[in-house]
Amino acid sequence: MLSIEQLTEQIMLLSSSDRALLAQRIIESLSFDNDRYTEANSLFNEALRLAKLYQYRAAREKLRQAKQLFAAIGLDDMVEKCNRSINEIN
């Protein structure tokens, strides 16, 4: 893995148009991850609401969906939180 300094050096070797394109891709990626986080968090909260209404099957499904999204964006702590919630419902 590159250090921040090494990465900065590599980026500076790019042309200005390539640096602009890289910056745009990073922004798009962050925006996409934010959208997935928002959806995953919504699913998680919906699952908790369903569990309080004794709709356990639907709650587990929402938790599984949230878990997949959290895993896709690398939020391992939230994946574990989903796992704990699923186990508590079972």
N, C-alpha and C positions, 0 to 999 in steps of 0.2 A: 504494500500500500504506500502511496506517495504521501510525503509530509505536505503541510500547507505551503511551505516555501517551494518545494519541488513542483507542486501543482501550479502555483502562481507563475513560476518560471515557464512552465509548459504553455500556460494560457497566454503569456506575453509573447510567445513565439508565433502565435496565430495572427493572421491579418486582422485589421480592425473589423472588417465585415464578418469574419468567422467568429470573432469575440462577441459581436452583437448577436449573431445567430445562437451561439452557445448560451448567452445570457437569456435570450428569449426561450430557449428550450428548458432552461432551469426554472424560469418563472412559470412556464406551462406545466412542468412537472409538479412544482409546489402547489399550484392551483388544483391540479388533478388530485393530488394527495389530500388536499383540504376538502375537496368534494367527497372523496371516499371516506374521510374521517367523519365528516358531518353525517353521511348516510349510515355509517357503522354506529356512531353514537346514537343516532335516532332509533336504529333497530334495537340497540341495547336497552334504551329507555322504554321502548315499546314492549320489550320482553318482560321487563320488571313490572310494568303496568298489567300485562296479561297474567303474570304469575299471581299478582294480588287479587285478580278476578277468578283465580282457580282454573285458568285456561292454560294448563301446563304444557300440553303438546304444542300449542301455538307459540308459547313462550320459548320452549326449547328450540323450535325452528328459527325464531328470530335471533336467538343467541348464536346459533350455528352460522347464520348469515352474517351477523356482526363479527363473529370470530374470523371468518374468511376474509372479510374486508380489513380488519385490524392486522391480520397476518400479512396481507398483501402490501400494506404500507409499513410493515416492520415494527408494529407496536406490540411487542411481546408481553408487556405488562397487562395490556388490555385483552390479549388472547388468553392469558392466564385468568384474568378476572371473568371472562366469558366461561372458561372451563369450570371455575369454582361455582358460578351461578348455575350452570347446567347440572353440576353434581348436586347442588342444594335442592334443585327442583326434582331430581330423580328420587 
